[in-house]
Amino acid sequence: MTIQNGAMVKLHYTLTVDGYVVESTMGGDPLSYVHGKGETISGLEQRISGLNPGDHRLVEIPPEEAYGQPDPTALQQAPKSVFRDPGVLQVGMRVSGQGPGMSFQAMVSSISDDKITLDLNHPLAGKTLRFEVEVVDVTIAPRF
C-alpha cells in the first residue's frame, strides 16, 4: 500500500536543521501517524505521499510548510518577580510556565534589571527542515 490520506504510516526519520541533527527515530520506535489528519507537519506529508514501505527519501521543507516564520508579536515581557529563581535564567534558555488558562514553553530572549522577555515562537519557526525518511509500514488506519 502506498502512503495516501487515511493510511496508517510508520516511518523512521532523522531531522536536521542548520546542519545539526535535532531529532531521530533511528535505532528506536518509528513515528506512527494517520496520513492526512494533520498529525505531522503538512510539508512532510506532501513530500512523502505516494511512497511505499522500504522507500527512502531526503526532503527539505521550508518554514512556510513547517512551523512558519517567527511572529514578532510572540515576544512577551514578564516581571522578574513572577519567576521562581530569575537569577539562574540566561538568554537562550528554554522555560515553561503557566499563563492565563494555559501552559507554555518559551525561550528567554533578553533579561533586563526588572523584566525578562520570552519568545513564544516554536523553536523551529523560520527554519528549513531536512528530513531523511525511511518508510517502515503503510496500512489501512483503524476506524474509531
C-alpha positions in Angstrom: 0.0 0.0 0.0 1.2 3.5 -0.8 1.1 6.5 1.5 -2.2 8.2 1.0 -4.8 10.1 3.0 -6.2 7.8 5.7 -3.3 5.4 5.7 -1.5 4.5 9.0 2.1 5.3 8.3 5.2 4.1 10.3 8.4 5.7 9.4 11.9 6.4 10.7 13.4 9.8 10.2 16.3 12.0 11.0 15.6 15.7 11.3 18.5 18.0 10.5 18.3 21.8 10.9 21.2 24.1 10.0 23.5 21.1 9.7 22.7 19.7 13.2 20.6 16.6 13.9 17.7 17.8 16.0 15.8 14.5 16.3 15.9 11.0 15.1 13.9 7.8 15.5 16.7 5.6 14.0 17.5 2.8 16.4 14.2 3.3 18.3 10.5 3.1 17.6 9.3 4.6 14.3 6.9 7.5 14.2 3.3 6.4 13.6 0.6 8.7 12.3 -2.5 8.8 10.1 -1.7 10.5 6.9 -3.8 13.5 6.0 -5.1 14.0 9.6 -2.7 16.9 10.4 -0.8 14.7 12.9 2.5 15.8 11.4 3.7 18.9 9.5 2.0 19.4 6.2 5.2 19.8 4.2 6.4 16.4 5.2 3.1 14.7 4.4 3.0 16.3 1.0 6.5 15.2 0.1 6.1 11.6 1.2 2.7 10.9 -0.3 2.9 8.0 -2.8 5.9 6.3 -1.1 5.8 2.6 -0.2 7.3 0.5 2.6 11.0 0.3 2.1 11.3 3.7 0.3 13.9 6.2 1.4 13.6 9.9 0.7 15.5 13.1 1.6 13.2 16.1 1.7 13.6 19.7 2.6 10.7 21.7 4.0 10.6 25.5 4.0 9.4 27.3 7.1 6.0 28.1 5.5 5.2 24.4 5.2 6.5 23.6 8.7 6.4 25.9 11.7 6.1 29.2 9.8 8.1 32.3 10.2 8.8 33.8 13.7 6.0 36.0 14.8 7.3 39.2 16.4 4.1 39.5 18.4 5.0 36.3 20.2 7.6 38.2 22.3 6.2 38.8 25.8 7.7 40.6 28.7 7.2 39.4 32.2 8.4 40.9 35.5 11.3 39.1 37.1 9.2 38.7 40.2 6.9 36.0 38.5 9.9 33.6 38.1 10.9 31.3 41.0 14.6 31.9 40.6 15.2 34.6 38.0 18.9 34.7 38.8 19.6 31.4 37.1 17.9 32.4 33.8 20.1 33.0 30.8 19.4 34.2 27.3 18.7 31.2 25.1 17.4 29.1 28.0 14.1 27.2 27.5 11.5 27.8 30.2 7.9 26.5 30.8 5.2 28.0 32.8 1.5 28.7 33.4 -0.2 31.7 31.8 -3.8 32.8 32.0 -5.7 29.5 31.3 -2.8 27.7 29.5 0.7 26.3 29.9 3.5 27.5 27.7 7.1 26.9 26.7 9.3 29.8 25.6 12.9 30.8 25.1 14.5 33.6 27.2 15.4 36.3 24.6 16.6 39.1 26.8 17.0 40.0 30.5 16.9 43.5 32.0 17.1 44.7 35.6 13.4 44.1 36.2 11.9 42.2 33.2 12.5 39.1 31.2 11.5 38.9 27.5 10.2 35.5 26.4 10.0 34.3 22.8 6.9 32.1 22.5 7.6 31.1 18.9 8.1 27.4 18.1 11.9 26.7 18.3 11.9 25.7 14.7 10.0 28.7 13.4 11.9 30.3 10.5 13.9 27.1 9.9 14.2 24.9 6.8 13.7 21.3 7.9 15.7 18.5 6.3 14.2 15.0 6.8 15.9 11.8 5.9 12.9 9.4 5.8 12.6 5.6 5.6 9.0 4.2 5.2 8.6 1.2 7.5 5.0 0.3 7.0 1.8 1.6 5.4 -1.6 0.0 6.4 -5.2 1.0 6.4 -5.9 3.1 9.5 -8.3 1.7 12.1 -11.7 3.5 12.2 -13.0 4.5 15.6 
